[in-house]
Amino acid sequence: MRLILWLYILGLVIEGAGAHAAQYVNGIPNLFNDSPSMTQGQDTLGRACYSLQASSLDLDCNPAFMADEQKTQLRINILGNDRLLQLNHYREQLNNNDQLSVANELLQQSDPLIAKASISVWFQHDWWAVGYVPFRAGFAFTQSNPAYPEISTQMYKESELFANAGLYSSDDNNFRVGLSGRYVQRNYVYQNFAVFDALADPSLVEIKHESALYLEPGVVYAWKTNWDPMFSWTYTNFPVFQTGDRLPIQPLFDFGFSSSLGDFSHAFHSALHYTSRPDAVDFFSRLSWGATYNFDERAAANLLLGTSQFGLGANGRLDFVDLGVSYKAERLQVEPGRMVTVSTLTVETGLAF
């Protein structure tokens, strides 16, 4: 059981190296296929944020949207969900040498546990932005087969330097192109294993390390009409340089079509979005609808709807303080014939200058 306890601590201080990992781990989503969220808006919308222009308080996921941005801001942001409290509870028990209670709680945890957190800082001036993420971590866990417990787990800790830019085409002002460059250093565990097998041979649990440079292009085509229609495309997770262990992800295409409500409201934008992420079980689970509403450039609300996911969030700015909160629910197939809903509450706080 000590190995399982060690894995939970490792989610906070993970270090090490290892070899290749599988593309898919049973019962949990591949967090590496999520958008690299830094804000409440990005986290709420998930990959649908690639098809929507960001609110005045946020940073565009698709860099091509930055071509017509007119804002300058320096942001410092902290984001985390309520499952971090559960991990902290385990940490406190371990500090009190109560390993037995932690082991019992973990083996009784039948539904997946998903925790995420990040600290980020970035500067944007109109069409370009640069930033640094000193800490981003994710943790996903589920266990099955009580008679011979099997663990599915993913956890990672990473840091990132990034630069984004978006420009108009010289031939057609309706056509915008963008590029995001990300240099990431990460340590991670991503695998299935039987508890008793791992206790007998701890080397079965592989801790991996990777450094990678990703170049992620984006395209937007906008028509000059009252409804602000836009077609968008992105290609993400494309490595041009890698060292260490190869990350268990593949490049992803995302497509979307967005528009406003025309004369009714130019503050409201919605998008129909499609993602190619391979851990989505069917075509309809890859489709989602996202929406953003801006309130006088001081607050924004975000909504995500899909066959297997729901998200609702809002954030606002008072003087130089940003605060946000969101609720998200996702249906997961943890084993054949059994679906569960995992819900999280995420809180954002930050400074803007």
C-alpha positions, 0 to 999 in steps of 0.5 A: 500500500505504501506505493499507492501513498507514494504515488499521491505524494508524487503528484505534487513533487513528481521527479524522475525519468523513464520510457514510453507510455501508452496512448490510453489509460482505462477509465480516465481522460488523457489530461494531455489532450486538454487545452493547456488552461491558464484561466477560468474561461479556458478551463470552462470551455475546454477545447472549444476555446480554440473556436471562440475569441477570448473575452476582454479579460482572457487570452485567446487559445487560437492565436489567429484571433489575436490579429484584431485584438486591441488590448494591453495587459499583464496578468498573474493568475492562479487556477485550481479545482476543489479536488486539490482539497482532497489531495491535501487531506491525504497529505495531512494524513500522511504527515500525521503518519496515518497511512492506513486511513489513506490506503483505505480511502484510496481503495474505497474510491470507486469514482475517478478523481481529477485534480488540476492547478496552474500558476501563470504570468503573461503579457499581451500587447494587441496581436502578440503575447509572451508568458511563463507558466512556472507550475502546472499540474494534473492528477487523474485516478481511478481503481477497479476490480476490488478482488485484485485492485487495478489502478489507472493513473495519470499525473504530471508537473510541468513548466512552460514558456510560450509566445503567441502572435496573430496577423492579417493576411496581406492578400485578404483582411478576412483571413488571419493566421496565428502561431503559438510556440510552447517550450515545455518541461514535464515529469509524468506518470501515465499507466495502468497497473495492478496494485499487488504486482506493483507492490511486488515490483515497484519498477512497474510504475514508470516515472517519465521526463520530457522536454519539448518544443511545440509549434501550433498554428491557427487560422481564422476566416471572418466574414464582414457581416452583422453576425460576425461569422468566423471559421477557425482551425488549429493544429496543436500538440505538434512537437518540432523538438523532443528529448527524454520520454515521448509523451502519450499524445498525438497532434490534434486538429480542431475546427469550429464555426462561431458567430454573434447574435447580430443586432441582438447582441455583439457581446454574445458569441457562440461556436460549434466545435469539433476536436479530433482528440482520440480519447473521445469515444465517438463522433458526437462526444467530439462535438461541443457548443461553447459560448462567451458573453462579455459584460462591459469589458469588466466581466465575462460568462462562459458556457460549454455543452456537449453530449458528455460534458457541461461547463459554466463559469464567470469571472470579473475584474475589480480594479486590478484584481481578477476573480473567477469560478466555474463548475464542470461535469464530465461523463466517463466510461470507467469500465465496460458498461459503467459510466460515471459523472465527475464534477469539479468546482474551479476557482481563479484568482489573479492580478491584472495591470 
